Amino acid sequence: MSAIWRNHANKLAELISNNNETQAHLYLEQLMLFPVDIQDKIIEDISHLSNCNSESISNIINQYMMFELK
């Protein structure tokens, strides 16, 4: 992952670790305009990581950015 994504991941991890879900939602909304239901899924996935680091968080964010091709 790029340094930019790692930086975003670090900020998001900080917000979640401080139990500041409202700010985490706002951060994701501003960052990528994710709908609220996707924000919830991202935050939930991050909160269940056994090894919470910027690479893991970046991978989760990237998962939700992928568009399904039909």
CHARMM internal coordinates of N, CA and C (Angstrom, degrees):
IC EDIT
DIST 1 N 1 CA 1.4392
DIST 1 CA 1 C 1.5303
ANGL 1 N 1 CA 1 C 109.64
DIST 1 C 2 N 1.2993
ANGL 1 CA 1 C 2 N 114.55
DIHE 1 N 1 CA 1 C 2 N 152.11
DIST 2 N 2 CA 1.4562
ANGL 1 C 2 N 2 CA 119.17
DIHE 1 CA 1 C 2 N 2 CA -178.50
DIST 2 CA 2 C 1.5212
ANGL 2 N 2 CA 2 C 111.01
DIHE 1 C 2 N 2 CA 2 C -75.71
DIST 2 C 3 N 1.3062
ANGL 2 CA 2 C 3 N 114.80
DIHE 2 N 2 CA 2 C 3 N 164.72
DIST 3 N 3 CA 1.4688
ANGL 2 C 3 N 3 CA 121.11
DIHE 2 CA 2 C 3 N 3 CA 179.01
DIST 3 CA 3 C 1.5303
ANGL 3 N 3 CA 3 C 111.03
DIHE 2 C 3 N 3 CA 3 C -61.51
DIST 3 C 4 N 1.3072
ANGL 3 CA 3 C 4 N 117.31
DIHE 3 N 3 CA 3 C 4 N -33.66
DIST 4 N 4 CA 1.4629
ANGL 3 C 4 N 4 CA 120.99
DIHE 3 CA 3 C 4 N 4 CA 179.52
DIST 4 CA 4 C 1.5233
ANGL 4 N 4 CA 4 C 110.12
DIHE 3 C 4 N 4 CA 4 C -63.55
DIST 4 C 5 N 1.3510
ANGL 4 CA 4 C 5 N 116.11
DIHE 4 N 4 CA 4 C 5 N -46.19
DIST 5 N 5 CA 1.4668
ANGL 4 C 5 N 5 CA 119.36
DIHE 4 CA 4 C 5 N 5 CA -179.83
DIST 5 CA 5 C 1.5128
ANGL 5 N 5 CA 5 C 111.11
DIHE 4 C 5 N 5 CA 5 C -66.61
DIST 5 C 6 N 1.3076
ANGL 5 CA 5 C 6 N 117.25
DIHE 5 N 5 CA 5 C 6 N -36.73
DIST 6 N 6 CA 1.4701
ANGL 5 C 6 N 6 CA 120.06
DIHE 5 CA 5 C 6 N 6 CA 177.52
DIST 6 CA 6 C 1.5275
ANGL 6 N 6 CA 6 C 110.61
DIHE 5 C 6 N 6 CA 6 C -63.10
DIST 6 C 7 N 1.3212
ANGL 6 CA 6 C 7 N 116.12
DIHE 6 N 6 CA 6 C 7 N -39.84
DIST 7 N 7 CA 1.4653
ANGL 6 C 7 N 7 CA 120.76
DIHE 6 CA 6 C 7 N 7 CA 178.02
DIST 7 CA 7 C 1.5254
ANGL 7 N 7 CA 7 C 110.47
DIHE 6 C 7 N 7 CA 7 C -63.15
DIST 7 C 8 N 1.3264
ANGL 7 CA 7 C 8 N 116.72
DIHE 7 N 7 CA 7 C 8 N -46.16
DIST 8 N 8 CA 1.4589
ANGL 7 C 8 N 8 CA 120.33
DIHE 7 CA 7 C 8 N 8 CA 177.56
DIST 8 CA 8 C 1.5272
ANGL 8 N 8 CA 8 C 110.49
DIHE 7 C 8 N 8 CA 8 C -62.01
DIST 8 C 9 N 1.3273
ANGL 8 CA 8 C 9 N 116.38
DIHE 8 N 8 CA 8 C 9 N -40.74
DIST 9 N 9 CA 1.4604
ANGL 8 C 9 N 9 CA 121.28
DIHE 8 CA 8 C 9 N 9 CA 179.95
DIST 9 CA 9 C 1.5279
ANGL 9 N 9 CA 9 C 110.44
DIHE 8 C 9 N 9 CA 9 C -63.86
DIST 9 C 10 N 1.3150
ANGL 9 CA 9 C 10 N 117.46
DIHE 9 N 9 CA 9 C 10 N -41.42
DIST 10 N 10 CA 1.4702
ANGL 9 C 10 N 10 CA 120.91
DIHE 9 CA 9 C 10 N 10 CA 178.44
DIST 10 CA 10 C 1.5329
ANGL 10 N 10 CA 10 C 111.05
DIHE 9 C 10 N 10 CA 10 C -62.39
DIST 10 C 11 N 1.3102
ANGL 10 CA 10 C 11 N 116.59
DIHE 10 N 10 CA 10 C 11 N -43.10
DIST 11 N 11 CA 1.4668
ANGL 10 C 11 N 11 CA 120.80
DIHE 10 CA 10 C 11 N 11 CA 179.29
DIST 11 CA 11 C 1.5168
ANGL 11 N 11 CA 11 C 110.16
DIHE 10 C 11 N 11 CA 11 C -63.43
DIST 11 C 12 N 1.3274
ANGL 11 CA 11 C 12 N 117.04
DIHE 11 N 11 CA 11 C 12 N -44.59
DIST 12 N 12 CA 1.4557
ANGL 11 C 12 N 12 CA 120.83
DIHE 11 CA 11 C 12 N 12 CA 179.89
DIST 12 CA 12 C 1.5238
ANGL 12 N 12 CA 12 C 111.21
DIHE 11 C 12 N 12 CA 12 C -64.65
DIST 12 C 13 N 1.3125
ANGL 12 CA 12 C 13 N 117.13
DIHE 12 N 12 CA 12 C 13 N -41.43
DIST 13 N 13 CA 1.4702
ANGL 12 C 13 N 13 CA 121.37
DIHE 12 CA 12 C 13 N 13 CA 177.85
DIST 13 CA 13 C 1.5226
ANGL 13 N 13 CA 13 C 110.54
DIHE 12 C 13 N 13 CA 13 C -60.98
DIST 13 C 14 N 1.3143
ANGL 13 CA 13 C 14 N 116.50
DIHE 13 N 13 CA 13 C 14 N -40.94
DIST 14 N 14 CA 1.4669
ANGL 13 C 14 N 14 CA 121.24
DIHE 13 CA 13 C 14 N 14 CA 179.34
DIST 14 CA 14 C 1.5294
ANGL 14 N 14 CA 14 C 110.62
DIHE 13 C 14 N 14 CA 14 C -62.33
DIST 14 C 15 N 1.3224
ANGL 14 CA 14 C 15 N 116.77
DIHE 14 N 14 CA 14 C 15 N -44.79
DIST 15 N 15 CA 1.4612
ANGL 14 C 15 N 15 CA 120.41
DIHE 14 CA 14 C 15 N 15 CA 179.85
DIST 15 CA 15 C 1.5242
ANGL 15 N 15 CA 15 C 111.32
DIHE 14 C 15 N 15 CA 15 C -63.81
DIST 15 C 16 N 1.3243
ANGL 15 CA 15 C 16 N 116.31
DIHE 15 N 15 CA 15 C 16 N -42.71
DIST 16 N 16 CA 1.4611
ANGL 15 C 16 N 16 CA 119.97
DIHE 15 CA 15 C 16 N 16 CA -178.89
DIST 16 CA 16 C 1.5176
ANGL 16 N 16 CA 16 C 110.96
DIHE 15 C 16 N 16 CA 16 C -69.76
DIST 16 C 17 N 1.3152
ANGL 16 CA 16 C 17 N 117.98
DIHE 16 N 16 CA 16 C 17 N -41.76
DIST 17 N 17 CA 1.4624
ANGL 16 C 17 N 17 CA 120.38
DIHE 16 CA 16 C 17 N 17 CA -179.49
DIST 17 CA 17 C 1.5257
ANGL 17 N 17 CA 17 C 112.07
DIHE 16 C 17 N 17 CA 17 C -65.65
DIST 17 C 18 N 1.3233
ANGL 17 CA 17 C 18 N 116.61
DIHE 17 N 17 CA 17 C 18 N -24.86
DIST 18 N 18 CA 1.4643
ANGL 17 C 18 N 18 CA 121.45
DIHE 17 CA 17 C 18 N 18 CA 176.58
DIST 18 CA 18 C 1.5308
ANGL 18 N 18 CA 18 C 111.69
DIHE 17 C 18 N 18 CA 18 C -89.20
DIST 18 C 19 N 1.3368
ANGL 18 CA 18 C 19 N 116.31
DIHE 18 N 18 CA 18 C 19 N 11.66
DIST 19 N 19 CA 1.4676
ANGL 18 C 19 N 19 CA 122.69
DIHE 18 CA 18 C 19 N 19 CA -179.14
DIST 19 CA 19 C 1.5246
ANGL 19 N 19 CA 19 C 112.33
DIHE 18 C 19 N 19 CA 19 C 54.24
DIST 19 C 20 N 1.3121
ANGL 19 CA 19 C 20 N 115.62
DIHE 19 N 19 CA 19 C 20 N 39.39
DIST 20 N 20 CA 1.4555
ANGL 19 C 20 N 20 CA 120.73
DIHE 19 CA 19 C 20 N 20 CA -179.86
DIST 20 CA 20 C 1.5308
ANGL 20 N 20 CA 20 C 108.88
DIHE 19 C 20 N 20 CA 20 C -109.79
DIST 20 C 21 N 1.3401
ANGL 20 CA 20 C 21 N 115.45
DIHE 20 N 20 CA 20 C 21 N 70.15
DIST 21 N 21 CA 1.4581
ANGL 20 C 21 N 21 CA 120.18
DIHE 20 CA 20 C 21 N 21 CA -176.33
DIST 21 CA 21 C 1.5211
ANGL 21 N 21 CA 21 C 112.99
DIHE 20 C 21 N 21 CA 21 C -65.25
DIST 21 C 22 N 1.3223
ANGL 21 CA 21 C 22 N 117.31
DIHE 21 N 21 CA 21 C 22 N -33.43
DIST 22 N 22 CA 1.4607
ANGL 21 C 22 N 22 CA 119.96
DIHE 21 CA 21 C 22 N 22 CA 179.20
DIST 22 CA 22 C 1.5223
ANGL 22 N 22 CA 22 C 109.99
DIHE 21 C 22 N 22 CA 22 C -61.16
DIST 22 C 23 N 1.3207
ANGL 22 CA 22 C 23 N 116.46
DIHE 22 N 22 CA 22 C 23 N -47.64
DIST 23 N 23 CA 1.4664
ANGL 22 C 23 N 23 CA 119.70
DIHE 22 CA 22 C 23 N 23 CA 178.46
DIST 23 CA 23 C 1.5240
ANGL 23 N 23 CA 23 C 111.57
DIHE 22 C 23 N 23 CA 23 C -65.84
DIST 23 C 24 N 1.3304
ANGL 23 CA 23 C 24 N 117.16
DIHE 23 N 23 CA 23 C 24 N -35.46
DIST 24 N 24 CA 1.4666
ANGL 23 C 24 N 24 CA 120.56
DIHE 23 CA 23 C 24 N 24 CA 177.57
DIST 24 CA 24 C 1.5268
ANGL 24 N 24 CA 24 C 109.97
DIHE 23 C 24 N 24 CA 24 C -62.84
DIST 24 C 25 N 1.3276
ANGL 24 CA 24 C 25 N 116.21
DIHE 24 N 24 CA 24 C 25 N -42.43
DIST 25 N 25 CA 1.4716
ANGL 24 C 25 N 25 CA 120.15
DIHE 24 CA 24 C 25 N 25 CA 177.04
DIST 25 CA 25 C 1.5289
ANGL 25 N 25 CA 25 C 110.74
DIHE 24 C 25 N 25 CA 25 C -61.59
DIST 25 C 26 N 1.3182
ANGL 25 CA 25 C 26 N 116.05
DIHE 25 N 25 CA 25 C 26 N -46.78
DIST 26 N 26 CA 1.4625
ANGL 25 C 26 N 26 CA 119.83
DIHE 25 CA 25 C 26 N 26 CA -179.79
DIST 26 CA 26 C 1.5236
ANGL 26 N 26 CA 26 C 111.38
DIHE 25 C 26 N 26 CA 26 C -62.47
DIST 26 C 27 N 1.3264
ANGL 26 CA 26 C 27 N 115.54
DIHE 26 N 26 CA 26 C 27 N -39.56
DIST 27 N 27 CA 1.4627
ANGL 26 C 27 N 27 CA 119.71
DIHE 26 CA 26 C 27 N 27 CA 179.72
DIST 27 CA 27 C 1.5304
ANGL 27 N 27 CA 27 C 110.58
DIHE 26 C 27 N 27 CA 27 C -63.00
DIST 27 C 28 N 1.3328
ANGL 27 CA 27 C 28 N 116.73
DIHE 27 N 27 CA 27 C 28 N -47.37
DIST 28 N 28 CA 1.4712
ANGL 27 C 28 N 28 CA 119.96
DIHE 27 CA 27 C 28 N 28 CA 178.64
DIST 28 CA 28 C 1.5241
ANGL 28 N 28 CA 28 C 111.31
DIHE 27 C 28 N 28 CA 28 C -63.38
DIST 28 C 29 N 1.3135
ANGL 28 CA 28 C 29 N 116.26
DIHE 28 N 28 CA 28 C 29 N -39.26
DIST 29 N 29 CA 1.4583
ANGL 28 C 29 N 29 CA 120.28
DIHE 28 CA 28 C 29 N 29 CA -179.49
DIST 29 CA 29 C 1.5286
ANGL 29 N 29 CA 29 C 110.55
DIHE 28 C 29 N 29 CA 29 C -62.82
DIST 29 C 30 N 1.3200
ANGL 29 CA 29 C 30 N 116.50
DIHE 29 N 29 CA 29 C 30 N -44.32
DIST 30 N 30 CA 1.4638
ANGL 29 C 30 N 30 CA 120.48
DIHE 29 CA 29 C 30 N 30 CA 179.81
DIST 30 CA 30 C 1.5187
ANGL 30 N 30 CA 30 C 111.27
DIHE 29 C 30 N 30 CA 30 C -70.82
DIST 30 C 31 N 1.3223
ANGL 30 CA 30 C 31 N 115.47
DIHE 30 N 30 CA 30 C 31 N -37.60
DIST 31 N 31 CA 1.4570
ANGL 30 C 31 N 31 CA 120.18
DIHE 30 CA 30 C 31 N 31 CA -175.71
DIST 31 CA 31 C 1.5165
ANGL 31 N 31 CA 31 C 112.55
DIHE 30 C 31 N 31 CA 31 C -68.15
DIST 31 C 32 N 1.3155
ANGL 31 CA 31 C 32 N 116.28
DIHE 31 N 31 CA 31 C 32 N -48.13
DIST 32 N 32 CA 1.4583
ANGL 31 C 32 N 32 CA 118.80
DIHE 31 CA 31 C 32 N 32 CA -171.67
DIST 32 CA 32 C 1.5167
ANGL 32 N 32 CA 32 C 115.33
DIHE 31 C 32 N 32 CA 32 C -134.62
DIST 32 C 33 N 1.3129
ANGL 32 CA 32 C 33 N 116.49
DIHE 32 N 32 CA 32 C 33 N 5.11
DIST 33 N 33 CA 1.4550
ANGL 32 C 33 N 33 CA 121.04
DIHE 32 CA 32 C 33 N 33 CA -179.10
DIST 33 CA 33 C 1.5248
ANGL 33 N 33 CA 33 C 111.93
DIHE 32 C 33 N 33 CA 33 C 55.40
DIST 33 C 34 N 1.3472
ANGL 33 CA 33 C 34 N 116.18
DIHE 33 N 33 CA 33 C 34 N 40.96
DIST 34 N 34 CA 1.4554
ANGL 33 C 34 N 34 CA 120.62
DIHE 33 CA 33 C 34 N 34 CA 175.16
DIST 34 CA 34 C 1.5220
ANGL 34 N 34 CA 34 C 109.26
DIHE 33 C 34 N 34 CA 34 C -71.16
DIST 34 C 35 N 1.3293
ANGL 34 CA 34 C 35 N 117.38
DIHE 34 N 34 CA 34 C 35 N 140.73
DIST 35 N 35 CA 1.4680
ANGL 34 C 35 N 35 CA 119.19
DIHE 34 CA 34 C 35 N 35 CA 172.14
DIST 35 CA 35 C 1.5312
ANGL 35 N 35 CA 35 C 109.78
DIHE 34 C 35 N 35 CA 35 C -64.84
DIST 35 C 36 N 1.3167
ANGL 35 CA 35 C 36 N 116.08
DIHE 35 N 35 CA 35 C 36 N 159.33
DIST 36 N 36 CA 1.4622
ANGL 35 C 36 N 36 CA 121.27
DIHE 35 CA 35 C 36 N 36 CA -175.50
DIST 36 CA 36 C 1.5244
ANGL 36 N 36 CA 36 C 112.11
DIHE 35 C 36 N 36 CA 36 C -58.54
DIST 36 C 37 N 1.3269
ANGL 36 CA 36 C 37 N 118.34
DIHE 36 N 36 CA 36 C 37 N -39.72
DIST 37 N 37 CA 1.4645
ANGL 36 C 37 N 37 CA 119.58
DIHE 36 CA 36 C 37 N 37 CA -178.59
DIST 37 CA 37 C 1.5210
ANGL 37 N 37 CA 37 C 111.69
DIHE 36 C 37 N 37 CA 37 C -64.84
DIST 37 C 38 N 1.3186
ANGL 37 CA 37 C 38 N 117.71
DIHE 37 N 37 CA 37 C 38 N -34.55
DIST 38 N 38 CA 1.4615
ANGL 37 C 38 N 38 CA 121.40
DIHE 37 CA 37 C 38 N 38 CA 177.54
DIST 38 CA 38 C 1.5289
ANGL 38 N 38 CA 38 C 109.36
DIHE 37 C 38 N 38 CA 38 C -73.12
DIST 38 C 39 N 1.3331
ANGL 38 CA 38 C 39 N 117.32
DIHE 38 N 38 CA 38 C 39 N -37.74
DIST 39 N 39 CA 1.4607
ANGL 38 C 39 N 39 CA 120.59
DIHE 38 CA 38 C 39 N 39 CA 176.15
DIST 39 CA 39 C 1.5256
ANGL 39 N 39 CA 39 C 109.95
DIHE 38 C 39 N 39 CA 39 C -58.43
DIST 39 C 40 N 1.3283
ANGL 39 CA 39 C 40 N 116.00
DIHE 39 N 39 CA 39 C 40 N -43.99
DIST 40 N 40 CA 1.4714
ANGL 39 C 40 N 40 CA 120.38
DIHE 39 CA 39 C 40 N 40 CA 178.56
DIST 40 CA 40 C 1.5219
ANGL 40 N 40 CA 40 C 111.27
DIHE 39 C 40 N 40 CA 40 C -59.25
DIST 40 C 41 N 1.3213
ANGL 40 CA 40 C 41 N 116.08
DIHE 40 N 40 CA 40 C 41 N -43.51
DIST 41 N 41 CA 1.4678
ANGL 40 C 41 N 41 CA 120.46
DIHE 40 CA 40 C 41 N 41 CA -179.22
DIST 41 CA 41 C 1.5318
ANGL 41 N 41 CA 41 C 111.11
DIHE 40 C 41 N 41 CA 41 C -64.64
DIST 41 C 42 N 1.3273
ANGL 41 CA 41 C 42 N 116.56
DIHE 41 N 41 CA 41 C 42 N -42.48
DIST 42 N 42 CA 1.4660
ANGL 41 C 42 N 42 CA 120.46
DIHE 41 CA 41 C 42 N 42 CA 179.85
DIST 42 CA 42 C 1.5300
ANGL 42 N 42 CA 42 C 109.85
DIHE 41 C 42 N 42 CA 42 C -62.95
DIST 42 C 43 N 1.3187
ANGL 42 CA 42 C 43 N 116.80
DIHE 42 N 42 CA 42 C 43 N -48.08
DIST 43 N 43 CA 1.4640
ANGL 42 C 43 N 43 CA 120.92
DIHE 42 CA 42 C 43 N 43 CA -179.30
DIST 43 CA 43 C 1.5230
ANGL 43 N 43 CA 43 C 110.36
DIHE 42 C 43 N 43 CA 43 C -62.81
DIST 43 C 44 N 1.3161
ANGL 43 CA 43 C 44 N 116.92
DIHE 43 N 43 CA 43 C 44 N -41.63
DIST 44 N 44 CA 1.4730
ANGL 43 C 44 N 44 CA 120.88
DIHE 43 CA 43 C 44 N 44 CA 178.51
DIST 44 CA 44 C 1.5308
ANGL 44 N 44 CA 44 C 110.43
DIHE 43 C 44 N 44 CA 44 C -62.73
DIST 44 C 45 N 1.3243
ANGL 44 CA 44 C 45 N 117.34
DIHE 44 N 44 CA 44 C 45 N -46.08
DIST 45 N 45 CA 1.4728
ANGL 44 C 45 N 45 CA 120.78
DIHE 44 CA 44 C 45 N 45 CA 179.46
DIST 45 CA 45 C 1.5229
ANGL 45 N 45 CA 45 C 111.23
DIHE 44 C 45 N 45 CA 45 C -61.11
DIST 45 C 46 N 1.3221
ANGL 45 CA 45 C 46 N 116.63
DIHE 45 N 45 CA 45 C 46 N -42.85
DIST 46 N 46 CA 1.4667
ANGL 45 C 46 N 46 CA 120.40
DIHE 45 CA 45 C 46 N 46 CA -179.43
DIST 46 CA 46 C 1.5309
ANGL 46 N 46 CA 46 C 110.20
DIHE 45 C 46 N 46 CA 46 C -65.65
DIST 46 C 47 N 1.3248
ANGL 46 CA 46 C 47 N 116.66
DIHE 46 N 46 CA 46 C 47 N -40.26
DIST 47 N 47 CA 1.4645
ANGL 46 C 47 N 47 CA 119.39
DIHE 46 CA 46 C 47 N 47 CA -177.68
DIST 47 CA 47 C 1.5295
ANGL 47 N 47 CA 47 C 112.44
DIHE 46 C 47 N 47 CA 47 C -67.28
DIST 47 C 48 N 1.3270
ANGL 47 CA 47 C 48 N 117.91
DIHE 47 N 47 CA 47 C 48 N -17.30
DIST 48 N 48 CA 1.4656
ANGL 47 C 48 N 48 CA 121.49
DIHE 47 CA 47 C 48 N 48 CA 179.53
DIST 48 CA 48 C 1.5340
ANGL 48 N 48 CA 48 C 113.13
DIHE 47 C 48 N 48 CA 48 C -100.48
DIST 48 C 49 N 1.3083
ANGL 48 CA 48 C 49 N 118.17
DIHE 48 N 48 CA 48 C 49 N 5.08
DIST 49 N 49 CA 1.4671
ANGL 48 C 49 N 49 CA 119.97
DIHE 48 CA 48 C 49 N 49 CA 178.84
DIST 49 CA 49 C 1.5211
ANGL 49 N 49 CA 49 C 110.34
DIHE 48 C 49 N 49 CA 49 C -66.77
DIST 49 C 50 N 1.3210
ANGL 49 CA 49 C 50 N 116.20
DIHE 49 N 49 CA 49 C 50 N 135.24
DIST 50 N 50 CA 1.4648
ANGL 49 C 50 N 50 CA 119.00
DIHE 49 CA 49 C 50 N 50 CA 176.31
DIST 50 CA 50 C 1.5242
ANGL 50 N 50 CA 50 C 110.67
DIHE 49 C 50 N 50 CA 50 C -78.42
DIST 50 C 51 N 1.3277
ANGL 50 CA 50 C 51 N 116.59
DIHE 50 N 50 CA 50 C 51 N -29.87
DIST 51 N 51 CA 1.4586
ANGL 50 C 51 N 51 CA 122.13
DIHE 50 CA 50 C 51 N 51 CA 178.37
DIST 51 CA 51 C 1.5257
ANGL 51 N 51 CA 51 C 107.17
DIHE 50 C 51 N 51 CA 51 C -126.23
DIST 51 C 52 N 1.3219
ANGL 51 CA 51 C 52 N 116.04
DIHE 51 N 51 CA 51 C 52 N 88.48
DIST 52 N 52 CA 1.4575
ANGL 51 C 52 N 52 CA 121.10
DIHE 51 CA 51 C 52 N 52 CA -174.86
DIST 52 CA 52 C 1.5251
ANGL 52 N 52 CA 52 C 109.90
DIHE 51 C 52 N 52 CA 52 C -82.78
DIST 52 C 53 N 1.3228
ANGL 52 CA 52 C 53 N 115.12
DIHE 52 N 52 CA 52 C 53 N 102.59
DIST 53 N 53 CA 1.4575
ANGL 52 C 53 N 53 CA 120.54
DIHE 52 CA 52 C 53 N 53 CA 176.29
DIST 53 CA 53 C 1.5200
ANGL 53 N 53 CA 53 C 108.76
DIHE 52 C 53 N 53 CA 53 C -137.06
DIST 53 C 54 N 1.3063
ANGL 53 CA 53 C 54 N 117.02
DIHE 53 N 53 CA 53 C 54 N 171.17
DIST 54 N 54 CA 1.4633
ANGL 53 C 54 N 54 CA 120.29
DIHE 53 CA 53 C 54 N 54 CA -174.75
DIST 54 CA 54 C 1.5230
ANGL 54 N 54 CA 54 C 112.43
DIHE 53 C 54 N 54 CA 54 C -61.94
DIST 54 C 55 N 1.3163
ANGL 54 CA 54 C 55 N 117.60
DIHE 54 N 54 CA 54 C 55 N -33.84
DIST 55 N 55 CA 1.4679
ANGL 54 C 55 N 55 CA 120.39
DIHE 54 CA 54 C 55 N 55 CA 179.24
DIST 55 CA 55 C 1.5242
ANGL 55 N 55 CA 55 C 110.59
DIHE 54 C 55 N 55 CA 55 C -65.58
DIST 55 C 56 N 1.3246
ANGL 55 CA 55 C 56 N 117.21
DIHE 55 N 55 CA 55 C 56 N -44.84
DIST 56 N 56 CA 1.4695
ANGL 55 C 56 N 56 CA 121.37
DIHE 55 CA 55 C 56 N 56 CA 179.36
DIST 56 CA 56 C 1.5254
ANGL 56 N 56 CA 56 C 111.18
DIHE 55 C 56 N 56 CA 56 C -63.18
DIST 56 C 57 N 1.3222
ANGL 56 CA 56 C 57 N 115.95
DIHE 56 N 56 CA 56 C 57 N -43.54
DIST 57 N 57 CA 1.4637
ANGL 56 C 57 N 57 CA 120.05
DIHE 56 CA 56 C 57 N 57 CA 179.64
DIST 57 CA 57 C 1.5217
ANGL 57 N 57 CA 57 C 110.62
DIHE 56 C 57 N 57 CA 57 C -66.20
DIST 57 C 58 N 1.3086
ANGL 57 CA 57 C 58 N 116.78
DIHE 57 N 57 CA 57 C 58 N -40.94
DIST 58 N 58 CA 1.4679
ANGL 57 C 58 N 58 CA 121.01
DIHE 57 CA 57 C 58 N 58 CA 178.05
DIST 58 CA 58 C 1.5221
ANGL 58 N 58 CA 58 C 110.54
DIHE 57 C 58 N 58 CA 58 C -59.81
DIST 58 C 59 N 1.3235
ANGL 58 CA 58 C 59 N 116.49
DIHE 58 N 58 CA 58 C 59 N -40.29
DIST 59 N 59 CA 1.4647
ANGL 58 C 59 N 59 CA 120.44
DIHE 58 CA 58 C 59 N 59 CA 179.78
DIST 59 CA 59 C 1.5216
ANGL 59 N 59 CA 59 C 111.16
DIHE 58 C 59 N 59 CA 59 C -65.22
DIST 59 C 60 N 1.3232
ANGL 59 CA 59 C 60 N 117.12
DIHE 59 N 59 CA 59 C 60 N -39.90
DIST 60 N 60 CA 1.4679
ANGL 59 C 60 N 60 CA 120.35
DIHE 59 CA 59 C 60 N 60 CA 178.10
DIST 60 CA 60 C 1.5267
ANGL 60 N 60 CA 60 C 110.44
DIHE 59 C 60 N 60 CA 60 C -64.63
DIST 60 C 61 N 1.3160
ANGL 60 CA 60 C 61 N 117.13
DIHE 60 N 60 CA 60 C 61 N -47.33
DIST 61 N 61 CA 1.4675
ANGL 60 C 61 N 61 CA 120.35
DIHE 60 CA 60 C 61 N 61 CA 179.00
DIST 61 CA 61 C 1.5195
ANGL 61 N 61 CA 61 C 109.79
DIHE 60 C 61 N 61 CA 61 C -59.02
DIST 61 C 62 N 1.3088
ANGL 61 CA 61 C 62 N 116.23
DIHE 61 N 61 CA 61 C 62 N -43.17
DIST 62 N 62 CA 1.4592
ANGL 61 C 62 N 62 CA 120.79
DIHE 61 CA 61 C 62 N 62 CA -179.67
DIST 62 CA 62 C 1.5249
ANGL 62 N 62 CA 62 C 111.32
DIHE 61 C 62 N 62 CA 62 C -61.75
DIST 62 C 63 N 1.3271
ANGL 62 CA 62 C 63 N 117.37
DIHE 62 N 62 CA 62 C 63 N -38.21
DIST 63 N 63 CA 1.4670
ANGL 62 C 63 N 63 CA 121.48
DIHE 62 CA 62 C 63 N 63 CA 178.07
DIST 63 CA 63 C 1.5175
ANGL 63 N 63 CA 63 C 110.95
DIHE 62 C 63 N 63 CA 63 C -56.64
DIST 63 C 64 N 1.2943
ANGL 63 CA 63 C 64 N 116.69
DIHE 63 N 63 CA 63 C 64 N -44.14
DIST 64 N 64 CA 1.4573
ANGL 63 C 64 N 64 CA 120.80
DIHE 63 CA 63 C 64 N 64 CA -176.28
DIST 64 CA 64 C 1.5210
ANGL 64 N 64 CA 64 C 112.65
DIHE 63 C 64 N 64 CA 64 C -79.62
DIST 64 C 65 N 1.3010
ANGL 64 CA 64 C 65 N 117.44
DIHE 64 N 64 CA 64 C 65 N -11.23
DIST 65 N 65 CA 1.4613
ANGL 64 C 65 N 65 CA 120.80
DIHE 64 CA 64 C 65 N 65 CA 176.53
DIST 65 CA 65 C 1.5172
ANGL 65 N 65 CA 65 C 111.54
DIHE 64 C 65 N 65 CA 65 C -86.03
DIST 65 C 66 N 1.3176
ANGL 65 CA 65 C 66 N 117.00
DIHE 65 N 65 CA 65 C 66 N -17.91
DIST 66 N 66 CA 1.4576
ANGL 65 C 66 N 66 CA 121.21
DIHE 65 CA 65 C 66 N 66 CA -178.57
DIST 66 CA 66 C 1.5236
ANGL 66 N 66 CA 66 C 109.40
DIHE 65 C 66 N 66 CA 66 C -70.75
DIST 66 C 67 N 1.2932
ANGL 66 CA 66 C 67 N 116.37
DIHE 66 N 66 CA 66 C 67 N 132.80
DIST 67 N 67 CA 1.4490
ANGL 66 C 67 N 67 CA 120.87
DIHE 66 CA 66 C 67 N 67 CA 177.79
DIST 67 CA 67 C 1.5232
ANGL 67 N 67 CA 67 C 109.33
DIHE 66 C 67 N 67 CA 67 C -94.87
DIST 67 C 68 N 1.3175
ANGL 67 CA 67 C 68 N 115.85
DIHE 67 N 67 CA 67 C 68 N 138.79
DIST 68 N 68 CA 1.4556
ANGL 67 C 68 N 68 CA 119.74
DIHE 67 CA 67 C 68 N 68 CA 178.12
DIST 68 CA 68 C 1.5187
ANGL 68 N 68 CA 68 C 108.28
DIHE 67 C 68 N 68 CA 68 C -77.23
DIST 68 C 69 N 1.3143
ANGL 68 CA 68 C 69 N 115.02
DIHE 68 N 68 CA 68 C 69 N 132.65
DIST 69 N 69 CA 1.4568
ANGL 68 C 69 N 69 CA 120.95
DIHE 68 CA 68 C 69 N 69 CA 175.66
DIST 69 CA 69 C 1.5210
ANGL 69 N 69 CA 69 C 107.99
DIHE 68 C 69 N 69 CA 69 C -100.21
DIST 69 C 70 N 1.3120
ANGL 69 CA 69 C 70 N 115.61
DIHE 69 N 69 CA 69 C 70 N 129.91
DIST 70 N 70 CA 1.4715
ANGL 69 C 70 N 70 CA 119.19
DIHE 69 CA 69 C 70 N 70 CA -179.24
DIST 70 CA 70 C 1.4941
ANGL 70 N 70 CA 70 C 109.85
DIHE 69 C 70 N 70 CA 70 C -115.90
END
COOR INIT
IC SEED 1 N 1 CA 1 C
IC BUILD
